Amino acid sequence: MTINIKHILGLGLLILTQNSISQVTINSGDMPNGSDTCIISNSNQLTALDFNTTGENQTWDFSYLEANSQRTDTFYNVDNSSALYQLSFNNWLTAPNYNSDYYTKLINNNLPEIPGGTITLENPVFFSKKSTSKLEIVGIGVEVNGIEIPVKSDTIDIVYEFPMTFNDTWYSRSFFSMDMNPAYDAQFKRQQQRNAIVDGWGQITTPFGSFDAIRVKTTLTYQDSLFADPLGLGGAWFALPTPETIEYSWWTNNNKVPVLKIITQAGNATTIEYRDHVVTDFATILNTSKTPLFNVYPNPSIDKITISIKDNLESTLRIVDVKGKLMYSKIISQNHIINVSNWPKGMYFVKLISKNKENTRPFIVK
């Protein structure tokens, strides 16, 4: 038998090429632009999750993840924000350092709950500015008791420094103060420390695909405080507990957002989300506990639905359409009525999260 050395060498080279992993570099062009959208899936597979393995030439396999909900992250042009937000974040004349490239909803934002139930913080967004050397969050916007308030960071948060490669580190301290007037006679302050390191590179596989990636580990430490004078007696500052958070994010070229992000507190995973395709058959992935947390009626509906909850526990209510678009979000603690008369006809999914339990139920608008 004649052995063809060239053929063997060529086959070996092909095998090496197919299994090779490249060490990627992430630049500002891999970040989102205004008008970009990304489908993000959330998974509740929080246990037996390996987020500690990292280093050089790693193979991370998260292909087993299943989505229990989806959302669409939209990176909005600042030109489309309210006049009040544009005055702070789209104003070259008086606030050039805060002129933003886009804004988007704050997800997993760690804004604390204000004790006493007299202050509600809703619809938070953050404003981002990017250059060839860094991506910054220059401020946030939030509705305080229904009144829109822009908050520019006194010290700007540097989220990423470019280019990002293995073993890169950066540190950022940021600070902002929010006067809640005229919504409420109170002030909120946040000091944040960000410690980040690119602690691994290799190939990651998720339900979205397989990619050469780097991993960024970010430790976020907060000091939150609130000043309030509800009785007109001079008021006082007091600390608000906000736990330290560690984020693990896997970045690839040309995907705009991490292909996977795991958020942990006290060493336990609290959130898993990954870039994904649209999931249209949620019937196979609904997470339903043995004891339903709520009911939806009437179903189908032509005008209003009632969310009837089993326990009067504070819960997060979210409704998405079949494409994962967020239609409604609110914190509730009692039965809740929603007007859906102007929603497009079709199927939607209601998700209620209460402590360590969550349910998802479909309903139809006729």
N, C-alpha and C positions, 0 to 999 in steps of 0.2 A: 504494500500500500504506500502510495506517495503522499507525504505530508507537505501541504502547501503552507510554508512559513508565513508568507505574506497574508494568506487568508486568515490564519490564526491571529496574527498581529492586528489585522483589520477588525476582526470580530471582537478581540479584547478591547481595542480602542473604542468601538461602538458601545460596548457594555459600560465602559468607564464614562463615556460621554452621556449615556442615558441616565446614569446614576450620580452624575456629578452635581454638586451643589455650589452655587456661586454666592459669594459674599456681596450683598447689595449695598448701595449707598442711597440714602434718602435725602432728597433736596426739596426746596420749596415748591418745585413743580409737581411733586407728589401730593401736595396738600390741596384741599378743595378751593374752588373759586365760587364767586357769586353765581347763583342759578344752578349749581350742581345739586343732584339728589342721589341718595344712596339708600337701598333697602337694607335694614338692619333687623336680624332675627335675634330674639332673646330665648335663652334656654334656662330651664330650672334644674338642670343636672349639676347641682352644686356640690354634691358629695363625691368622694373618690376621684377628685379632679387634680391632676398633677400640674401645678403651676410653679413648682420649684426647680424642675430640671431645666438647665440652661447651660450656656457656654458656647464653645466653638463647634461648628460643623454638626449641629444638632438636627435631629429629625423629630418634629413635634406632630403627633397624630391626634387630631380632634375631629376626625371624620365621623365619629359616632354621635356627635351632638345632634339633638333634635330641637326644632323650634316649637315653643308653646305660644309665641306671639310674634308679631312683626310690626315695625313702624317704618316710616319714610323720613329720613333726615334730610331736610332741605336747607341749603345754605343761601340765604336770601340776600339780594342786593340791598345795600344800605339805602339806596335811593328810594326803595319801596317801604321804608320804615316810617313811623309817624314823624311829624314835624318836630316834636319834642326830642325824639331820639336823634334825629338828623342834626339838630342844633349842637348836640354833644359829640356825635360820632361820625358826622359827615360834613365837617366844617373846617376847610383849609384855612379860613381867615383867622378864627379865634382859638381853634383847638387842633392845630396841625399834627401834634403827636398822637392824637386819638382818632385820626381819620382812618376809618375801618374799610377792609375789603369785603367783609360779609358779616352777617349775624345769623345765629341759629339758636334753637331752643336748648336750654340747659337740661340735659338728661343726667341723672345720677349726680345732682349738683351739690349735695351736702349742705344746702342752706338749712340752718337749724329751725326746728319748730319753736315758735315764740310762745312761751308759757302764758296761761291766762285765757287763751282763746279770743282775745280782742283784736289781734293782728293776724291777717292772712297774707301770705306771700304767694302770688300766683303768676303763671305765665312768664317765668324767668327766661331771659335770653342773654347770650353773651356776644360781644362784638370783638372781632378778630382782625388783626393787622399782620400782614406777612411781607417779608422782604427776602432777599437772597440769603440772608444770614440767620433769620429767626422768624418764629411765629409767636405773636403775643396776644394775650387777651387784655384789651385796653379798658374794659369796663363791662358792666351788666345793665340790663333793664329789667324791672320787675313791677308788677302791679301790687301795690300795698292797699288793701281794702278797696280794690277796684280802681285805684288811681295810679296811673303810669308814672314811674320815677326812674330817670336815667342816673346811673352811678358811675362816674369816671374813677378809675383806679388812681390813687395818689402815687403809688408805686406800681409799675406795670408788671404783670406776670409774664415771664418768658416761658412758654410751654415747650418749645423745641428750638434747638440751635442747629443750623445747617452748615455743612453737610453732616448727616448722622451716620456714623460708622461704629464698628465694634470697639468697645471700651471708652467711647466718648462719655463725658460726664458734664453736667451743668447744674447750677444752683441758682435759684431765684427766690427772692423775698418780695412779696406784694402786699399792698394794704389798700383798703377802701373804707370809706365811712358813708353811711346812708342816712340822711335826714328824712324821716318818714312823714314829715309835714307836707301838705295839709291833711294827709289821710289819718295821721295819728301823731300825737305829741310824743315822739320817741326817736332815738338814734340807734343805729346798729353799726358796729365796727367789726371788721375781720382783718386779722393778720395771718398771712399764709406763708409757709415755707415749702418750697418744692426742691426735692433732691432727685435727680434723674441720672440713670446710667444705661447705656446700651450694653446689656449684659449677656447677649447671645446672638448667634447668627446660624442660619441653616435653612431647612425646608419645613414649612408648615402645611398641613392638610386639614381643611375644614370642609363642611358640606358645599362650600362655594368653590373649592378647587385646591390645587397644590401650588405653592409659590415659594420662591426664594425670599427669605425674610430676615429682618433683624428684630430683636426683642428689646423693648424699652421698659425698664422698671422705674416707676415714679412713686416716691413717698411724699404724701401731702399731709402736712401738720397744720392745724388751725388753732387760732385763739380768737374766739368770738365773744363779744360782750354787747350788752344792751343797756341803754339809759332810758328810763321811763319815769314819768311824773303824773300818773293817772289821778292822784288825789290833790295835786297842786301844793304839795308839801316840800318841794325842792328837788325831789327825785333822787335817784342813785344809779350807779353802774353796777351790773352784776354779770358774772360769767355765764355763758351758755355752753353746755357740753356738746362738743363736736368731735367724734372719734377720729383718730389718725386713719388715713386711707392709703392703701398701696394699690396702684394700678399696674397691670402687666398688659402691654399692647404690642402686637406683632404688626410691623409695617412692611409693605411691599411697594414695588414701583407701580405707579399709574392706577392706584385703587382709591385715592382721595381720603380714605379713612382706614383705621386699622382693620385688617381682615379678621382679627380676633382681639377682644379686650376682656380681661378678667379683673374685677374689682374685689378687693378683700378688706376686711376689718377684723382686727384681733386674730389674724391668721386664718380666717374662714372666708371662703368665697361668698360674696353677696350678690354679685351680678356677673352673668356671662352673656356677651353679645358678640355677634359676628356679621360681617357683610355677607349678603345672601341674594339669591334670586327670589322672585315673588313666589310664595307658597299659596296655592289656591285651594288645596284640599286640607283645610284645618280640621276636618272631622277626624282625621287619623292622629292628630297631635294635640288635641285639647287635653289639658291637664285638669282632671276633675277629681276632687277628693271624695271620699266615701260619703261625707256629710256635706251636701251643697251649702255654699255660703249665701246664695241668693237665688232669686227667680226673676224672670223678665216677663212682663205681661202688659197688654195683650201681645200675642205673637202668633201670626203676623200683626203688624200695626200700620195704620195709615196716617196717624198724626202724633200720638204721644206714647211713650213707654214708661212703665214704672219699674224701677229697680227695687225689689223687695228683699231686704237683707235679714238674715236669721238672727244675728246678734248686733247689738248697738255698739259695735267696736269701730274705731276709726279705720277706714279702709281706703285704698286707692282704687278709683274706678277709671277704667280706660276702655274706649270703644274704637275699633279699627274696622276698615272695610276689607274686602277680600284681597286687596292689593297691599295691605299693610299700612294704609294711610290712617294716621290718627285723626279721628273725627271728634273725640270728646275726652276730656280728662278732668277729674275733680276728686278732692278728698271728701268722703261722705261718712256719716256715722248714723244715718237713719234712712228710711225709705226715700227714694229720690225719683222725681219725674223729669223726663227729658222730651223736649219737642223735636220730633224727627220729620215733621211735615214737609220741610224743605230739602230733606236728604234725597239723593237719587234712589230709585227703587233697586232693591237687591238685598243680599245677605251681609250681615255685620256680625262682629264678635265682641261680646262684652266680657271684660276681664276684671275681676275683683281680687285685690291682694290685701290680706288681713293677717298681720303678724307672720307666722310661718306657713300660712295656708293661702291657696289661691285657686280660683275656679275660672273657667272660660265657658261661656254659653253663646250659641248663635241666636240671632233673631232676624226677621225679615221685615223690610219696609215695602209695603204694597203700593 
